Amino acid sequence: MRIVSGIQPTSQLHIGNYLGAIKQWIPLQENNECVFFIADLHAITTPYDPKNLQNAIKETVIAYISAGLNPEKAIIFVQSQIKEHTELGWLLNTICPIGELERMTQYKDKSKKFKANINAGLLDYPVLQTADVLLYKGQAVPVGKDQEQHIELMRTLSRKFNQKFGQTFSEPASMILKEGSKIMSLTDPKKKMSKSDDPKSCIFLFDEPEVITKKILSAQTDSGKDVIYNVTKKPGISNLLTIYSLLTGKTTQQLEDEFRDKGYGDFKKSLALVVVNYLEPFRRKQKELATREVYIQEILKQGHSRALTIAQETIKEVKEKMGLV
């Protein structure tokens, strides 16, 4: 099966990116053909600094490898270096009803957040995302729960294209984790953890141990002191329990039993130690890769070559079926 997914190079990756996406990419690369890209074309739909973009791309590649992606098994490349992404995006625009885009929750949310920068790319984001997957004939997309609406559009456009021009694409399935698909902010557990918010709200993959500990100890919890998993009544401690559970393999029920009479303070100290130890290999690998510029460029060069071969075949087929060749 061919799996396709990508992450924007907008900042350092955080534990929410890892638990919601990259963690499930790792086992998938063993028995599937995986295409994992750096989504820089999506990153420029919101305010960014052009001077920092290339460095952010490099850091994202390093994060991919440090977290466990194997460039020998997965195709890793930069989205904008394959022009067929935007070409297929434009072709799919011609069959996408604008009403489908206007109802997208993410568009509404980002329009409120970036009121001075409501651009056409922000509205059209899901069509390019569809092109990202269909270009490689992707059959499944590992994503967070917040992307489910976009995957539905992907399936709709795939179906519409096939009906209008002949069987070309499969309808990609979304692969969403039952737990961990949406890790919440440490400072506001009713909001999703986001790279664009206060750094205190995120645990970044390469944070130093003392920084991780400080963030977890100061994370917002709830009234009372009982360590109980209840998203509605105790969103703060429930979010921390989810992180603990996903990093250790213990169920939230087991963790409730373990910390039954210990309170939030002991629980947070234990969680901080778990997170620090879990991310230690990531930090070591990141420091090593940061000095290996040639190796990183070689990974992207090989990934580009492999991705381009598939992309060019798909575009040729699509243009022929649409009467453009």
LUMFIMAR-574892 format. One record per atom (N, C-alpha, C): x, y, z; residue in one letter. Coordinates in steps of 0.02 Angstrom, whole numbers, plus 50000, padded with zeros to 5 digits. Last residue first. Layout:
N
XYZA/...
***
This chain:
325
498395083748820V/498965081148782V/498685078148718V/497225087148879L/497745092348876L/498365090048840L/496175078748908G/496225081548841G/496745086948833G/496175072249026M/495815078649024M/495855082048956M/496985061448999K/496265060149011K/495855066549009K/498215067948989E/497945064348931E/497195063348939E/498365072749118K/498295077449062K/498025074148999K/498485060649191V/497945065249205V/497825070049146V/499675054949137E/499035051449132E/498445056149140E/500595064949173K/500515063049103K/499835059649092K/500485064549312I/500285070549276I/500175069049202I/501015051549338T/500325053249355T/500075059249315T/502345052749294E/501905047649264E/501175049449276E/502815062649379Q/502785063949307Q/502335058949271Q/502755056249505A/502355062249492A/502275063449417A/503705045849497I/502995044249506I/502555050249485I/504875053549478T/504695048249431T/503955046549436T/504905061649592L/504795064649526L/504585059449475L/505235052949696A/504575056049695A/504405058649625A/506565049749664R/506065044349669R/505355047249663R/507155062549669S/507195058449608S/506655053049608S/506915066449801H/506655070449745H/506635066149682H/507665057049872G/506945057249879G/506605060949822G/508955060949833Q/508705054249816Q/507945053949820Q/508965073849888K/509095072849816K/508815066049794K/508765071750024L/508265075449986L/508345074549911L/509945064650053I/509295061650067I/508745065050025I/510885074450021E/510865068249982E/510195064549992E/510665083850119Q/510535085650049Q/510485079550005Q/511105076350230I/510415078750226I/510225080350154I/512475074750197Y/512035068950205Y/511305070850199Y/512925087950201V/512955084150138V/512485078150140V/512755091350339E/512395094850286E/512365090850221E/512925086650478R/513005082550417R/512585085350360R/512665092650596T/513345093750569T/513445090150502T/511425088250630A/511505095450619A/512195097050589A/511545074950664L/511335076650596L/511445083950579L/511915075850801E/512365072650752E/512195074950681E/510805081850857K/511455085250863K/511955082350813K/509835072150829Q/509775078850800Q/510445082450801Q/510245061450909K/510255060750836K/510235067550802K/510015066951037R/510685064651017R/510745064350941R/508625069351033R/509095074951042R/509795073051020R/508155056251021F/508005061150969F/508495066950972F/508545050351141P/508855048151078P/508725052951020P/507685058451231E/508415058851233E/508745056251169E/506335056551236L/506585060951184L/507345061451182L/506185048051346Y/505935045851280Y/506255049951224Y/506685055651452N/507025049351432N/506825047151362N/505735066151454V/506445067551447V/506815061351422V/504545058951479V/504625062851417V/505365064151403V/504795053451607V/504625049151550V/504765052651484V/504985064951683L/505535060151676L/505415055551616L/503705070551674A/504275074251650A/504875069651637A/502945060751741L/502845061851669L/503445065551639L/503405062651872S/503505056151838S/503445056951763S/502965075651896K/503685074051901K/503845067551864K/501565073751882K/501935078051835K/502685076651836K/501295065351993F/501155063151925F/501565067151874F/501635073352101D/502015067252088D/501915064752017D/500625083652080G/501345085052083G/501765079052068G/499325077852085Y/499595080552022Y/500355081452023Y/499235062352186G/499115069352167G/499485071652104G/499255049552244K/499875053452241K/499785060752219K/498385038952243D/498435042952305D/499025047752304D/498455034252107R/497815035252142R/497865039852203R/499375031352011F/499425037852045F/498805039552087F/499035018651965E/499715019851988E/499765026252030E/497725020351920D/497845015951977D/498535017452009D/497965028851811E/497525031051866E/497655026951929E/498725020151734L/499045026051762L/498625029051819L/497775010751697Q/498355008551736Q/498695014551770Q/496945019251622Q/496685016051682Q/497265013651727Q/497725022551515T/497565027851562T/497285024951627T/498995009651493T/498335012551480T/498205018151531T/500675011251436K/500205009851490K/499525013051473K/501535015551340G/501145009651324G/500665007551380G/502265027151354T/502455021351394T/502095014951375T/501755036851271L/502485036151274L/502705029951312L/500385036151289L/500665034951222L/501415033851223L/500265039551427S/500045033051401S/500375031351335S/500715052851429Y/501055047751470Y/500905040751441Y/499745058851347I/500455059051329I/500835053551365I/498595056251425T/498645053751357T/499375053451334T/498875063451541L/498815056151544L/498875052951475L/498805076351490L/499445073851515L/499445066251521L/497435076651461N/497925077751407N/498605074951428N/496915075151589S/496765070051538S/497265070451480S/497265086851653I/497595080651674I/497475075051624I/496415095551571G/497135096451582G/497495090051599G/495075091351575P/495445091351511P/496195091851520P/494025085251665K/494725086351682K/495155086251619K/492765084251608K/492825087351674K/493545089051693K/493065078851478T/492575084151488T/492685087951553T/494015068751495V/494155074351449V/493685080251461V/494655060851618N/493975063051601N/494045069451560N/495625051551715Y/495535053051645Y/494795054551632Y/496365057851863I/495815054151832I/495735056351760I/497125060851999V/497355059451931V/496845054751898V/496495073452106D/496475066452085D/496685065752012D/496375086052150K/497055083552145K/497085076352120K/495405100852102G/495505094452135G/496225092152128G/495375107751936S/495225108052007S/495275101052038S/496785103851827D/496085105351841D/495975105851916D/498225111351747T/497825105451766T/497125107851785T/499455117351638Q/498805118551670Q/498455111951685Q/501175114851678A/500605113651634A/499945114551672A/502315115851752S/501885121751751S/501265120951706S/502895103551730L/502725105351799L/502265111451802L/503125104551592I/502645099751618I/502435101551689I/504095114851583K/503455115451547K/502935110751576K/505155109551660K/504825115851680K/504135116551647K/505505098251583T/505265097551653T/504885103751675T/505935104251464I/505365099551464I/505065099151534I/507045111151513V/506495114851482V/505855110551482V/507885101051556E/507645105751605E/507045109851579E/508145094051431P/507785090951488P/507495095951538P/507795104251284E/508255101551334E/507855098851394E/506845099651140D/506915103551202D/507415100251249D/506575093051024F/507275093851043F/507375098551102F/505195092851010L/505555086551010L/506275087151035L/504345103551125F/504675102451061F/505115096351066F/502855104851196I/503495101551210I/503805100051142I/501945120351212C/502185114551173C/502795111451204C/501695131551283S/501125127151271S/501325120651237S/502795139451285K/502635135751347K/502085130751336K/502755146251163P/503195140351170P/503065136251232P/501135150951109D/501665152051158D/502095145651165D/500845144750939D/500645147651003D/501255148751048D/501245138050827S/501185145350822S/500975148750887S/501195124750852K/501855127750847K/501815135350848K/499965118850967S/500135121950903S/500815125350906S/498775107851032M/499475110151036M/499685112750968M/497085113751032K/497595109051007K/498295112051015K/496275118651184K/496535120251117K/497055115051097K/496025115351309K/495445115051265K/495635116751193K/497155117251387P/496995110451364P/496355109751323P/498285128351382D/497555128751372D/497315122051343D/499575124551404T/499335130551439T/498575131551432T/499795113651326L/499945113051398L/499665118851437L/498585108751202S/499065113551229S/499175112451303S/498355091151158M/498135097951173M/498695102151203M/498405080451020I/498705082251084I/498555089651096I/497575070250930K/497495077450945K/497765078751015K/497845057350918S/497775060850855S/497715068350867S/497885050451037G/498485054151017G/498425057950953G/496935036250993E/497205040651045E/497815044151019E/496645031450869K/496095032150916K/496305036750973K/497375039350726L/497455035750789L/496845036750833L/496845037550562I/496845041850621I/496895037650684I/497035037450403M/497275033150458M/497355037550519M/495875038450272S/496235041950326S/496425036850380S/496085032750105A/495795031850171A/496205035850222A/495795039149941P/496245038149998P/495865037450065P/495165030849811E/494935035649861E/495345034549925E/496245030149667S/495865026949720S/495645032349769S/496135037349502F/496355037449571F/495935032849615F/495575033649376T/496275035949382T/496535035149453T/494305030449265Q/494625028049326Q/495375029749327Q/493715045749188G/493915038749187G/494325036849248G/493245058649201F/493785057449152F/494015050149147F/492155058849290K/492175063449233K/492675061449179K/492415049349387Q/491765049249353Q/491785053349288Q/493685053149431N/493585046549399N/492935046349359N/493395065649488F/493855065149431F/493745058549394F/492525061949592K/492295066349538K/492745065849476K/493405054249672R/492795051249643R/492545055349583R/494325064049709S/494545057949675S/493965054649638S/493495072749776L/493805074949714L/494075068949674L/493125064649888T/492615067449844T/492915069349776T/494345062149949R/493965056449923R/493435058849873R/494665075249985M/495125071349943M/494755065649909M/493645077950074L/493665081650011L/494105077849961L/494065069250176E/493415068150144E/493385071750077E/495235075350212I/495275068650181I/494615067050146I/494745086850273H/495135087450212H/495195080750175H/494155081350386Q/493725084750337Q/494095085450270Q/495285076850457E/494795072050431E/494355075050377E/496185084450524Q/496245084250451Q/495725079750417Q/496035082750657D/495835089250630D/495865089550554D/496605070550686K/495885070850679K/495645077350648K/498095068650584G/497745070150646G/497005070950633G/498475054950470V/498385061950488V/498075062550557V/499035045050344P/499035045550417P/499015052850437P/498155039850209V/498485045850234V/498455045950310V/498195028450070A/498025029950140A/498445035950163A/498525028349939Q/497945024349959Q/497735025650031Q/499115039349813G/499095037249883G/498455033649899G/499655042949690K/499155037549693K/499105034749764K/500365054249697Y/500745047949708Y/500285041949713Y/499385063549677L/499965063649632L/500365057249637L/498545062349785L/498345059049723L/498925058749673L/499255070149881V/499135062949892V/498985059449826V/499335083049831D/499925080049864D/499855072449868D/498015085749794A/498515084449742A/499135081049771A/497505088149922T/497255082549883T/497745080649828T/498205099749951Q/498305093749993Q/498055087449958Q/497645108049857L/498355106349851L/498515100149892L/496385108249917V/496455105649849V/497185103849835V/496565114050043P/496375106950039P/496435104049969P/496975127850006Y/497425123150041Y/497215115750032Y/496175137849965D/496305132449918D/496755126849946D/496175147050069L/495545143950048L/495675137550008L/497525150250066L/497235147650128L/496575144050113L/497655155649939G/498005149449955G/497725146150017G/496985167749948A/496675162349909A/496995155549924A/497125174050120N/497305173650049N/496965167750015N/497075183750243I/496595178850217I/496695178550141I/497855191550333N/498175187550281N/497705181950257N/497315197450441A/497655201950393A/497945198150334A/496845186750517K/496365191250484K/496685195750432K/497205173450566F/497635177650524F/497205182450483F/496145168150641K/496805168850672K/497255173650634K/495095167550553K/495015171450615K/495695172950645K/495645159150458S/495425165850437S/495335170450497S/495815147650530K/496415151450511K/496235158450487K/494455143650544D/494885144850603D/495475149250586D/494045142050411K/493695146850455K/494135148650515K/494925132050371Y/494935138550336Y/494605143850381Y/494535121550455Q/495205124450462Q/495265131250428Q/493235118750408T/493335121350476T/494015124650483T/492575122450251M/493115119150288M/493245122650355M/491675128750170R/491405125650231R/491945122350274R/492375133050060E/492135138050108E/491875135050172E/492565121449986L/493145124650019L/492915129450073L/491315118549939E/491665113449977E/492235116550017E/491025129649861G/490655128649923G/490995123549969G/491735127749746I/492005132449795I/491655131849862I/492025111249687P/491535116549701P/491795121149755P/493285106249580C/493125107049651C/492625112749662C/493765105149455I/493195100749471I/492985101449544I/494805113849448T/494275114549397T/493685109849409T/495715109949542N/495305115849556N/494715116349508N/496435100049478L/495895097949523L/495445103749543L/497345108249412L/496885104049373L/496295101749416L/498055113749520W/497665118049476W/497145113949436W/498655102049572G/498205106049614G/497765110549571G/499485098249470L/498895094049483L/498395097949526L/500395108949486E/500055107749422E/499425103649432E/500875107649614T/500465113549599T/500095112549533T/501535095249596H/501055096249650H/500585101949634H/502465096649495E/501835093149479E/501325093649535E/503635101549543K/503135106449518K/502465103249502K/504465098149677I/504105094149627I/503535098449601I/504895106949769Q/505385105049718Q/505085100249666Q/503915108449865S/503965113649812S/504455111849757S/504135097049953Q/503545097749910Q/503655102549851Q/505595088149971V/505285094649983V/504735095649930V/505615070950034F/505795076349988F/505425082650006F/505805053750051I/505785060150088I/506025065750043I/505175038050050I/505355043450004I/505265050050042I/505845025350158A/505335030250141A/505605035450092A/507015017550164K/506365014250156K/505815019150134K/508075025650177E/508165019950132E/507495016550118E/507715034650273P/507715037050203P/507845031450153P/506675031350402N/507255028450369N/507255030450295N/506195040050549L/506085038550478L/506735036250446L/506475043550683G/506455036450663G/506295034950591G/506755055950728A/506175052650759A/506085045450734A/507795059850646S/507925058950718S/507365055050752S/507115061450525I/507615056050532I/507745054650606I/506255072350556Y/506005066150527Y/506475060350541Y/507195082050595A/506715079450644A/506415072850619A/507845084350475I/508235081650531I/507765078650583I/506775090150407V/507065083950382V/507455080550438V/506635101650485T/506085096850482T/506335090050457T/507825108350461E/507675106150529E/507115100950530E/507655111450324K/508205107050346K/508055104250415K/506565120250336I/506505114150297I/507035109050318I/507155130550408A/506595126850438A/506475120250402A/508065135150315N/508315132250377N/507775128050411N/507185140250221Q/507635134750203Q/507915131250265Q/506515150750295L/506165144950269L/506625138950253L/507055162550338N/507115156750383N/506845150350353N/506745171950244K/507455170850260K/507565164550302K/505355172850243P/505695169350188P/506435167650204P/504365170050377D/504955173950360D/505335170150305D/502545170650367Y/503185167250379Y/503755171850358Y/500775168850381P/501375173150386P/502005169150403P/500185155450273T/500125159450333T/500775163450341T/500565149050160T/499885151850160T/499745155950223T/501775142850168I/501785149850147I/501085152850142I/501545129450199A/501805133950251A/501755141350232A/501225123350082H/500685124650129H/500905129750181H/502485122150029L/501995126149992L/501385127750036L/503145113550117D/503315120650118D/502815124950080D/503045100050185A/502505103850152A/502625111350153A/504055087250149I/504065093450188I/503585098250153I/503365070350142F/503675076350114F/503665082150165F/503415053450117F/503365058550170F/503735064850148F/502795039050063V/503005045450035V/502885050750088V/503075021550068C/502905027750103C/503205033950070C/502455006450043E/502835011450006E/502625018250033E/502584995350187N/502214999350138N/502695003750099N/503234989650293N/502884985150246N/502464988850194N/503925000050360E/504214993350357E/503894989050302E/503265011850373Q/503785011550322Q/504085004550314Q/502415010250483L/502125009750415L/502665008950362L/503155012850598P/503015005850580P/502745005050508P/503225027650576I/503815023350585I/503665016050568I/502015034450574W/502375033450511W/502905028050517W/501625035750704Q/501305030350666Q/501615029450596Q/502455046350740K/502505039950777K/502175034250739K/502025056950657I/502665053550644I/502715046850679I/500645060250712A/500815058450644A/501445054150640A/500405062450847G/499835062450801G/499995060150731G/501655062350906L/501165057250927L/500585056850879L/502285073150833Y/502575066450837Y/502045061150853Y/501465084150853N/501625081950784N/501865074750785N/501565084350994G/500915083250962G/501005080950890G/502875087751017I/502665080951034I/501975079251006I/503395097650873H/503255096450944H/502985089450955H/504655104450769L/504105099750778L/504025098450853L/504965122050748Q/505165115550774Q/504555110950780Q/504065128250605S/504435129150667S/504685122350688S/503565125050481T/503425131750508T/503825133350571T/503525115150375P/504135117250408P/504055124250438P/502155103550388Q/502405110150370Q/503045111850408Q/502205086550336I/502145091350391I/502455097950368I/501305073050252G/501825078250257G/501685082850316G/501015057150167S/500865062250218S/501435067350220S/500465041750100V/500715048550087V/500525053250144V/500745024950057I/500545029650109I/500855036450094I/500235011349964R/500625017549962R/500325022650011R/500424994050000M/500005000050000M/500445006250000M/
***
